[in-house]
């Protein structure tokens, strides 16, 4: 039996921030095995996002082996998001293209 996937403390607030910023958001945190925590889309752009808790030390925010393997395999945009401020920066950088 598969254990429930763990999510970081700020997972919900980052998902909510992306939603408030006009993104479509699919929470995929339950998939596990290195698959990113969510998929976001806005202005015809899509990205896989791994959510990490920016309040933790850098060593505690490292990607797992499975996450690294997925990131290296993925041919699209892969983002690591540590805070709501980073979600806002992503939204601004994506503009209205």
Backbone as XML, in Angstrom:
<?xml version="1.0"?>
<chain id="A" units="angstrom">
  <residue number="1" name="UNK">
    <atom name="N" x="0.843" y="-1.183" z="0.000"/>
    <atom name="CA" x="0.000" y="0.000" z="0.000"/>
    <atom name="C" x="0.888" y="1.245" z="0.000"/>
  </residue>
  <residue number="2" name="UNK">
    <atom name="N" x="0.517" y="2.213" z="-0.819"/>
    <atom name="CA" x="1.298" y="3.440" z="-0.964"/>
    <atom name="C" x="0.980" y="4.403" z="0.168"/>
  </residue>
  <residue number="3" name="UNK">
    <atom name="N" x="2.024" y="4.976" z="0.763"/>
    <atom name="CA" x="1.833" y="6.002" z="1.791"/>
    <atom name="C" x="1.289" y="7.274" z="1.175"/>
  </residue>
  <residue number="4" name="UNK">
    <atom name="N" x="0.538" y="8.029" z="1.938"/>
    <atom name="CA" x="0.042" y="9.327" z="1.471"/>
    <atom name="C" x="1.232" y="10.245" z="1.215"/>
  </residue>
  <residue number="5" name="UNK">
    <atom name="N" x="1.149" y="10.984" z="0.129"/>
    <atom name="CA" x="2.228" y="11.917" z="-0.204"/>
    <atom name="C" x="2.268" y="13.042" z="0.821"/>
  </residue>
  <residue number="6" name="UNK">
    <atom name="N" x="3.489" y="13.455" z="1.173"/>
    <atom name="CA" x="3.637" y="14.574" z="2.096"/>
    <atom name="C" x="3.738" y="15.856" z="1.283"/>
  </residue>
  <residue number="7" name="UNK">
    <atom name="N" x="3.164" y="16.910" z="1.809"/>
    <atom name="CA" x="3.274" y="18.214" z="1.156"/>
    <atom name="C" x="3.926" y="19.186" z="2.135"/>
  </residue>
  <residue number="8" name="UNK">
    <atom name="N" x="4.586" y="20.197" z="1.576"/>
    <atom name="CA" x="5.230" y="21.193" z="2.429"/>
    <atom name="C" x="4.191" y="22.100" z="3.083"/>
  </residue>
  <residue number="9" name="UNK">
    <atom name="N" x="4.587" y="22.722" z="4.178"/>
    <atom name="CA" x="3.725" y="23.596" z="4.976"/>
    <atom name="C" x="3.051" y="24.666" z="4.130"/>
  </residue>
  <residue number="10" name="UNK">
    <atom name="N" x="3.746" y="25.213" z="3.155"/>
    <atom name="CA" x="3.232" y="26.322" z="2.353"/>
    <atom name="C" x="2.550" y="25.876" z="1.062"/>
  </residue>
  <residue number="11" name="UNK">
    <atom name="N" x="2.333" y="24.593" z="0.916"/>
    <atom name="CA" x="1.729" y="24.051" z="-0.307"/>
    <atom name="C" x="0.393" y="24.732" z="-0.638"/>
  </residue>
  <residue number="12" name="UNK">
    <atom name="N" x="-0.514" y="24.740" z="0.323"/>
    <atom name="CA" x="-1.849" y="25.314" z="0.094"/>
    <atom name="C" x="-1.804" y="26.794" z="-0.240"/>
  </residue>
  <residue number="13" name="UNK">
    <atom name="N" x="-0.948" y="27.543" z="0.443"/>
    <atom name="CA" x="-0.902" y="28.982" z="0.185"/>
    <atom name="C" x="-0.309" y="29.285" z="-1.189"/>
  </residue>
  <residue number="14" name="UNK">
    <atom name="N" x="0.635" y="28.479" z="-1.652"/>
    <atom name="CA" x="1.197" y="28.703" z="-2.988"/>
    <atom name="C" x="0.181" y="28.326" z="-4.059"/>
  </residue>
  <residue number="15" name="UNK">
    <atom name="N" x="-0.529" y="27.222" z="-3.878"/>
    <atom name="CA" x="-1.592" y="26.837" z="-4.816"/>
    <atom name="C" x="-2.644" y="27.951" z="-4.872"/>
  </residue>
  <residue number="16" name="UNK">
    <atom name="N" x="-3.056" y="28.452" z="-3.701"/>
    <atom name="CA" x="-4.062" y="29.523" z="-3.647"/>
    <atom name="C" x="-3.546" y="30.795" z="-4.315"/>
  </residue>
  <residue number="17" name="UNK">
    <atom name="N" x="-2.272" y="31.113" z="-4.133"/>
    <atom name="CA" x="-1.696" y="32.310" z="-4.755"/>
    <atom name="C" x="-1.722" y="32.192" z="-6.273"/>
  </residue>
  <residue number="18" name="UNK">
    <atom name="N" x="-1.300" y="31.054" z="-6.815"/>
    <atom name="CA" x="-1.356" y="30.870" z="-8.263"/>
    <atom name="C" x="-2.789" y="31.028" z="-8.773"/>
  </residue>
  <residue number="19" name="UNK">
    <atom name="N" x="-3.738" y="30.476" z="-8.048"/>
    <atom name="CA" x="-5.143" y="30.587" z="-8.453"/>
    <atom name="C" x="-5.589" y="32.049" z="-8.440"/>
  </residue>
  <residue number="20" name="UNK">
    <atom name="N" x="-5.277" y="32.793" z="-7.383"/>
    <atom name="CA" x="-5.635" y="34.218" z="-7.301"/>
    <atom name="C" x="-4.980" y="35.022" z="-8.420"/>
  </residue>
  <residue number="21" name="UNK">
    <atom name="N" x="-3.800" y="34.594" z="-8.854"/>
    <atom name="CA" x="-3.069" y="35.298" z="-9.904"/>
    <atom name="C" x="-3.563" y="34.932" z="-11.307"/>
  </residue>
  <residue number="22" name="UNK">
    <atom name="N" x="-4.615" y="34.132" z="-11.391"/>
    <atom name="CA" x="-5.238" y="33.820" z="-12.676"/>
    <atom name="C" x="-4.725" y="32.574" z="-13.369"/>
  </residue>
  <residue number="23" name="UNK">
    <atom name="N" x="-3.945" y="31.754" z="-12.671"/>
    <atom name="CA" x="-3.457" y="30.511" z="-13.252"/>
    <atom name="C" x="-4.517" y="29.418" z="-13.144"/>
  </residue>
  <residue number="24" name="UNK">
    <atom name="N" x="-4.520" y="28.505" z="-14.083"/>
    <atom name="CA" x="-5.187" y="27.219" z="-13.891"/>
    <atom name="C" x="-4.186" y="26.395" z="-13.093"/>
  </residue>
  <residue number="25" name="UNK">
    <atom name="N" x="-4.668" y="25.687" z="-12.085"/>
    <atom name="CA" x="-3.769" y="24.916" z="-11.225"/>
    <atom name="C" x="-4.335" y="23.517" z="-11.036"/>
  </residue>
  <residue number="26" name="UNK">
    <atom name="N" x="-3.516" y="22.518" z="-11.313"/>
    <atom name="CA" x="-3.863" y="21.131" z="-11.005"/>
    <atom name="C" x="-2.920" y="20.671" z="-9.903"/>
  </residue>
  <residue number="27" name="UNK">
    <atom name="N" x="-3.487" y="20.334" z="-8.753"/>
    <atom name="CA" x="-2.693" y="19.845" z="-7.626"/>
    <atom name="C" x="-2.398" y="18.368" z="-7.876"/>
  </residue>
  <residue number="28" name="UNK">
    <atom name="N" x="-1.146" y="18.068" z="-8.134"/>
    <atom name="CA" x="-0.737" y="16.697" z="-8.458"/>
    <atom name="C" x="0.139" y="16.089" z="-7.363"/>
  </residue>
  <residue number="29" name="UNK">
    <atom name="N" x="0.090" y="16.683" z="-6.185"/>
    <atom name="CA" x="0.968" y="16.249" z="-5.088"/>
    <atom name="C" x="0.730" y="14.804" z="-4.680"/>
  </residue>
  <residue number="30" name="UNK">
    <atom name="N" x="-0.446" y="14.270" z="-4.952"/>
    <atom name="CA" x="-0.751" y="12.903" z="-4.554"/>
    <atom name="C" x="-0.121" y="11.865" z="-5.470"/>
  </residue>
  <residue number="31" name="UNK">
    <atom name="N" x="0.462" y="12.292" z="-6.588"/>
    <atom name="CA" x="1.019" y="11.349" z="-7.555"/>
    <atom name="C" x="2.296" y="10.686" z="-7.046"/>
  </residue>
  <residue number="32" name="UNK">
    <atom name="N" x="3.141" y="11.433" z="-6.359"/>
    <atom name="CA" x="4.371" y="10.860" z="-5.811"/>
    <atom name="C" x="5.353" y="10.427" z="-6.884"/>
  </residue>
  <residue number="33" name="UNK">
    <atom name="N" x="6.331" y="9.637" z="-6.516"/>
    <atom name="CA" x="7.357" y="9.087" z="-7.399"/>
    <atom name="C" x="8.080" y="10.161" z="-8.204"/>
  </residue>
  <residue number="34" name="UNK">
    <atom name="N" x="8.275" y="11.335" z="-7.597"/>
    <atom name="CA" x="9.020" y="12.406" z="-8.244"/>
    <atom name="C" x="8.197" y="13.345" z="-9.098"/>
  </residue>
  <residue number="35" name="UNK">
    <atom name="N" x="6.912" y="13.013" z="-9.317"/>
    <atom name="CA" x="6.072" y="13.904" z="-10.115"/>
    <atom name="C" x="5.888" y="15.202" z="-9.331"/>
  </residue>
  <residue number="36" name="UNK">
    <atom name="N" x="5.980" y="16.361" z="-10.005"/>
    <atom name="CA" x="5.876" y="17.647" z="-9.301"/>
    <atom name="C" x="4.543" y="17.828" z="-8.566"/>
  </residue>
  <residue number="37" name="UNK">
    <atom name="N" x="4.547" y="18.772" z="-7.626"/>
    <atom name="CA" x="3.386" y="19.011" z="-6.774"/>
    <atom name="C" x="2.190" y="19.620" z="-7.492"/>
  </residue>
  <residue number="38" name="UNK">
    <atom name="N" x="2.440" y="20.387" z="-8.550"/>
    <atom name="CA" x="1.316" y="20.966" z="-9.282"/>
    <atom name="C" x="1.727" y="21.293" z="-10.718"/>
  </residue>
  <residue number="39" name="UNK">
    <atom name="N" x="0.707" y="21.471" z="-11.530"/>
    <atom name="CA" x="0.885" y="21.922" z="-12.908"/>
    <atom name="C" x="0.132" y="23.244" z="-13.000"/>
  </residue>
  <residue number="40" name="UNK">
    <atom name="N" x="0.799" y="24.279" z="-13.521"/>
    <atom name="CA" x="0.161" y="25.589" z="-13.646"/>
    <atom name="C" x="0.112" y="25.990" z="-15.121"/>
  </residue>
  <residue number="41" name="UNK">
    <atom name="N" x="-0.884" y="26.796" z="-15.460"/>
    <atom name="CA" x="-0.989" y="27.297" z="-16.835"/>
    <atom name="C" x="-1.618" y="28.688" z="-16.819"/>
  </residue>
  <residue number="42" name="UNK">
    <atom name="N" x="-1.109" y="29.537" z="-17.712"/>
    <atom name="CA" x="-1.631" y="30.892" z="-17.865"/>
    <atom name="C" x="-1.104" y="31.435" z="-19.185"/>
  </residue>
  <residue number="43" name="UNK">
    <atom name="N" x="-1.933" y="32.151" z="-19.911"/>
    <atom name="CA" x="-1.530" y="32.752" z="-21.187"/>
    <atom name="C" x="-0.931" y="31.722" z="-22.138"/>
  </residue>
  <residue number="44" name="UNK">
    <atom name="N" x="-1.545" y="30.540" z="-22.195"/>
    <atom name="CA" x="-1.112" y="29.469" z="-23.115"/>
    <atom name="C" x="0.258" y="28.888" z="-22.768"/>
  </residue>
  <residue number="45" name="UNK">
    <atom name="N" x="0.748" y="29.155" z="-21.570"/>
    <atom name="CA" x="2.009" y="28.580" z="-21.090"/>
    <atom name="C" x="1.698" y="27.608" z="-19.962"/>
  </residue>
  <residue number="46" name="UNK">
    <atom name="N" x="2.482" y="26.562" z="-19.868"/>
    <atom name="CA" x="2.287" y="25.542" z="-18.842"/>
    <atom name="C" x="3.622" y="25.197" z="-18.203"/>
  </residue>
  <residue number="47" name="UNK">
    <atom name="N" x="3.597" y="24.908" z="-16.913"/>
    <atom name="CA" x="4.819" y="24.503" z="-16.213"/>
    <atom name="C" x="4.480" y="23.488" z="-15.132"/>
  </residue>
  <residue number="48" name="UNK">
    <atom name="N" x="5.423" y="22.597" z="-14.893"/>
    <atom name="CA" x="5.382" y="21.704" z="-13.745"/>
    <atom name="C" x="6.042" y="22.449" z="-12.597"/>
  </residue>
  <residue number="49" name="UNK">
    <atom name="N" x="5.457" y="22.383" z="-11.405"/>
    <atom name="CA" x="6.013" y="23.095" z="-10.254"/>
    <atom name="C" x="6.210" y="22.154" z="-9.077"/>
  </residue>
  <residue number="50" name="UNK">
    <atom name="N" x="7.404" y="22.164" z="-8.556"/>
    <atom name="CA" x="7.693" y="21.479" z="-7.304"/>
    <atom name="C" x="7.676" y="22.548" z="-6.216"/>
  </residue>
  <residue number="51" name="UNK">
    <atom name="N" x="6.876" y="22.346" z="-5.187"/>
    <atom name="CA" x="6.751" y="23.317" z="-4.103"/>
    <atom name="C" x="7.649" y="22.883" z="-2.949"/>
  </residue>
  <residue number="52" name="UNK">
    <atom name="N" x="8.479" y="23.814" z="-2.517"/>
    <atom name="CA" x="9.345" y="23.589" z="-1.360"/>
    <atom name="C" x="9.070" y="24.679" z="-0.337"/>
  </residue>
  <residue number="53" name="UNK">
    <atom name="N" x="9.349" y="24.393" z="0.918"/>
    <atom name="CA" x="9.115" y="25.348" z="2.002"/>
    <atom name="C" x="10.327" y="26.259" z="2.140"/>
  </residue>
  <residue number="54" name="UNK">
    <atom name="N" x="10.193" y="27.496" z="1.660"/>
    <atom name="CA" x="11.291" y="28.453" z="1.696"/>
    <atom name="C" x="11.762" y="28.818" z="3.086"/>
  </residue>
  <residue number="55" name="UNK">
    <atom name="N" x="10.969" y="28.502" z="4.109"/>
    <atom name="CA" x="11.372" y="28.789" z="5.488"/>
    <atom name="C" x="12.379" y="27.756" z="6.005"/>
  </residue>
  <residue number="56" name="UNK">
    <atom name="N" x="12.489" y="26.637" z="5.318"/>
    <atom name="CA" x="13.433" y="25.604" z="5.741"/>
    <atom name="C" x="14.825" y="25.916" z="5.210"/>
  </residue>
  <residue number="57" name="UNK">
    <atom name="N" x="15.825" y="25.305" z="5.813"/>
    <atom name="CA" x="17.203" y="25.490" z="5.348"/>
    <atom name="C" x="17.338" y="24.905" z="3.941"/>
  </residue>
  <residue number="58" name="UNK">
    <atom name="N" x="18.301" y="25.422" z="3.166"/>
    <atom name="CA" x="18.486" y="24.907" z="1.805"/>
    <atom name="C" x="18.661" y="23.385" z="1.746"/>
  </residue>
  <residue number="59" name="UNK">
    <atom name="N" x="19.320" y="22.805" z="2.733"/>
    <atom name="CA" x="19.515" y="21.352" z="2.713"/>
    <atom name="C" x="18.190" y="20.596" z="2.869"/>
  </residue>
  <residue number="60" name="UNK">
    <atom name="N" x="17.220" y="21.210" z="3.540"/>
    <atom name="CA" x="15.908" y="20.578" z="3.729"/>
    <atom name="C" x="14.986" y="20.816" z="2.530"/>
  </residue>
  <residue number="61" name="UNK">
    <atom name="N" x="15.407" y="21.696" z="1.608"/>
    <atom name="CA" x="14.597" y="22.009" z="0.418"/>
    <atom name="C" x="15.110" y="21.298" z="-0.829"/>
  </residue>
  <residue number="62" name="UNK">
    <atom name="N" x="16.122" y="20.486" z="-0.689"/>
    <atom name="CA" x="16.684" y="19.806" z="-1.850"/>
    <atom name="C" x="15.650" y="18.898" z="-2.507"/>
  </residue>
  <residue number="63" name="UNK">
    <atom name="N" x="15.776" y="18.767" z="-3.809"/>
    <atom name="CA" x="14.934" y="17.814" z="-4.524"/>
    <atom name="C" x="15.351" y="16.399" z="-4.144"/>
  </residue>
  <residue number="64" name="UNK">
    <atom name="N" x="14.380" y="15.501" z="-4.085"/>
    <atom name="CA" x="14.689" y="14.090" z="-3.834"/>
    <atom name="C" x="15.288" y="13.486" z="-5.104"/>
  </residue>
  <residue number="65" name="UNK">
    <atom name="N" x="15.827" y="12.307" z="-4.990"/>
    <atom name="CA" x="16.375" y="11.610" z="-6.170"/>
    <atom name="C" x="15.297" y="11.450" z="-7.243"/>
  </residue>
  <residue number="66" name="UNK">
    <atom name="N" x="14.073" y="11.052" z="-6.838"/>
    <atom name="CA" x="12.978" y="10.891" z="-7.800"/>
    <atom name="C" x="12.630" y="12.218" z="-8.478"/>
  </residue>
  <residue number="67" name="UNK">
    <atom name="N" x="12.634" y="13.307" z="-7.700"/>
    <atom name="CA" x="12.326" y="14.623" z="-8.273"/>
    <atom name="C" x="13.403" y="15.065" z="-9.261"/>
  </residue>
  <residue number="68" name="UNK">
    <atom name="N" x="14.649" y="14.812" z="-8.940"/>
    <atom name="CA" x="15.753" y="15.154" z="-9.848"/>
    <atom name="C" x="15.631" y="14.353" z="-11.139"/>
  </residue>
  <residue number="69" name="UNK">
    <atom name="N" x="15.339" y="13.083" z="-11.003"/>
    <atom name="CA" x="15.188" y="12.230" z="-12.183"/>
    <atom name="C" x="14.050" y="12.738" z="-13.078"/>
  </residue>
  <residue number="70" name="UNK">
    <atom name="N" x="12.912" y="13.095" z="-12.464"/>
    <atom name="CA" x="11.794" y="13.618" z="-13.251"/>
    <atom name="C" x="12.177" y="14.932" z="-13.918"/>
  </residue>
  <residue number="71" name="UNK">
    <atom name="N" x="12.766" y="15.856" z="-13.170"/>
    <atom name="CA" x="13.166" y="17.158" z="-13.720"/>
    <atom name="C" x="14.114" y="16.988" z="-14.910"/>
  </residue>
  <residue number="72" name="UNK">
    <atom name="N" x="15.061" y="16.097" z="-14.778"/>
    <atom name="CA" x="16.027" y="15.882" z="-15.853"/>
    <atom name="C" x="15.388" y="15.230" z="-17.082"/>
  </residue>
  <residue number="73" name="UNK">
    <atom name="N" x="14.373" y="14.419" z="-16.872"/>
    <atom name="CA" x="13.661" y="13.753" z="-17.963"/>
    <atom name="C" x="12.682" y="14.693" z="-18.658"/>
  </residue>
  <residue number="74" name="UNK">
    <atom name="N" x="12.038" y="15.588" z="-17.916"/>
    <atom name="CA" x="10.979" y="16.460" z="-18.420"/>
    <atom name="C" x="11.530" y="17.435" z="-19.455"/>
  </residue>
  <residue number="75" name="UNK">
    <atom name="N" x="10.854" y="17.530" z="-20.597"/>
    <atom name="CA" x="11.308" y="18.399" z="-21.685"/>
    <atom name="C" x="10.615" y="19.759" z="-21.684"/>
  </residue>
  <residue number="76" name="UNK">
    <atom name="N" x="9.717" y="19.983" z="-20.750"/>
    <atom name="CA" x="9.018" y="21.261" z="-20.648"/>
    <atom name="C" x="9.558" y="22.091" z="-19.494"/>
  </residue>
  <residue number="77" name="UNK">
    <atom name="N" x="8.810" y="23.128" z="-19.150"/>
    <atom name="CA" x="9.205" y="24.025" z="-18.062"/>
    <atom name="C" x="8.993" y="23.341" z="-16.716"/>
  </residue>
  <residue number="78" name="UNK">
    <atom name="N" x="10.023" y="23.372" z="-15.877"/>
    <atom name="CA" x="9.989" y="22.788" z="-14.542"/>
    <atom name="C" x="10.467" y="23.864" z="-13.575"/>
  </residue>
  <residue number="79" name="UNK">
    <atom name="N" x="9.621" y="24.212" z="-12.627"/>
    <atom name="CA" x="9.935" y="25.269" z="-11.675"/>
    <atom name="C" x="9.949" y="24.721" z="-10.256"/>
  </residue>
  <residue number="80" name="UNK">
    <atom name="N" x="10.818" y="25.272" z="-9.423"/>
    <atom name="CA" x="10.777" y="25.012" z="-7.987"/>
    <atom name="C" x="10.324" y="26.321" z="-7.357"/>
  </residue>
  <residue number="81" name="UNK">
    <atom name="N" x="9.226" y="26.253" z="-6.608"/>
    <atom name="CA" x="8.618" y="27.446" z="-6.021"/>
    <atom name="C" x="8.702" y="27.321" z="-4.502"/>
  </residue>
  <residue number="82" name="UNK">
    <atom name="N" x="9.337" y="28.326" z="-3.875"/>
    <atom name="CA" x="9.563" y="28.298" z="-2.433"/>
    <atom name="C" x="8.651" y="29.209" z="-1.633"/>
  </residue>
  <residue number="83" name="UNK">
    <atom name="N" x="7.925" y="30.120" z="-2.308"/>
    <atom name="CA" x="7.125" y="31.100" z="-1.568"/>
    <atom name="C" x="6.056" y="31.718" z="-2.460"/>
  </residue>
  <residue number="84" name="UNK">
    <atom name="N" x="5.124" y="32.401" z="-1.823"/>
    <atom name="CA" x="4.095" y="33.149" z="-2.551"/>
    <atom name="C" x="4.759" y="34.263" z="-3.370"/>
  </residue>
  <residue number="85" name="UNK">
    <atom name="N" x="5.799" y="34.875" z="-2.825"/>
    <atom name="CA" x="6.519" y="35.917" z="-3.584"/>
    <atom name="C" x="7.090" y="35.359" z="-4.883"/>
  </residue>
  <residue number="86" name="UNK">
    <atom name="N" x="7.588" y="34.140" z="-4.853"/>
    <atom name="CA" x="8.100" y="33.528" z="-6.082"/>
    <atom name="C" x="6.965" y="33.252" z="-7.067"/>
  </residue>
  <residue number="87" name="UNK">
    <atom name="N" x="5.795" y="32.860" z="-6.563"/>
    <atom name="CA" x="4.635" y="32.671" z="-7.446"/>
    <atom name="C" x="4.279" y="33.991" z="-8.124"/>
  </residue>
  <residue number="88" name="UNK">
    <atom name="N" x="4.301" y="35.079" z="-7.372"/>
    <atom name="CA" x="4.028" y="36.403" z="-7.922"/>
    <atom name="C" x="5.064" y="36.772" z="-8.986"/>
  </residue>
  <residue number="89" name="UNK">
    <atom name="N" x="6.328" y="36.495" z="-8.725"/>
    <atom name="CA" x="7.387" y="36.788" z="-9.697"/>
    <atom name="C" x="7.195" y="35.980" z="-10.979"/>
  </residue>
  <residue number="90" name="UNK">
    <atom name="N" x="6.776" y="34.726" z="-10.856"/>
    <atom name="CA" x="6.504" y="33.903" z="-12.036"/>
    <atom name="C" x="5.367" y="34.523" z="-12.834"/>
  </residue>
  <residue number="91" name="UNK">
    <atom name="N" x="4.314" y="34.928" z="-12.143"/>
    <atom name="CA" x="3.168" y="35.547" z="-12.823"/>
    <atom name="C" x="3.593" y="36.795" z="-13.583"/>
  </residue>
  <residue number="92" name="UNK">
    <atom name="N" x="4.385" y="37.642" z="-12.953"/>
    <atom name="CA" x="4.854" y="38.863" z="-13.611"/>
    <atom name="C" x="5.742" y="38.529" z="-14.804"/>
  </residue>
  <residue number="93" name="UNK">
    <atom name="N" x="6.620" y="37.548" z="-14.675"/>
    <atom name="CA" x="7.532" y="37.221" z="-15.771"/>
    <atom name="C" x="6.798" y="36.602" z="-16.955"/>
  </residue>
  <residue number="94" name="UNK">
    <atom name="N" x="5.671" y="35.951" z="-16.692"/>
    <atom name="CA" x="4.911" y="35.355" z="-17.784"/>
    <atom name="C" x="4.086" y="36.389" z="-18.529"/>
  </residue>
  <residue number="95" name="UNK">
    <atom name="N" x="3.797" y="37.525" z="-17.875"/>
    <atom name="CA" x="3.065" y="38.609" z="-18.530"/>
    <atom name="C" x="1.786" y="38.131" z="-19.185"/>
  </residue>
  <residue number="96" name="UNK">
    <atom name="N" x="1.471" y="38.734" z="-20.294"/>
    <atom name="CA" x="0.232" y="38.401" z="-21.022"/>
    <atom name="C" x="0.550" y="37.887" z="-22.412"/>
  </residue>
  <residue number="97" name="UNK">
    <atom name="N" x="1.605" y="37.072" z="-22.516"/>
    <atom name="CA" x="2.016" y="36.571" z="-23.827"/>
    <atom name="C" x="1.016" y="35.634" z="-24.437"/>
  </residue>
</chain>
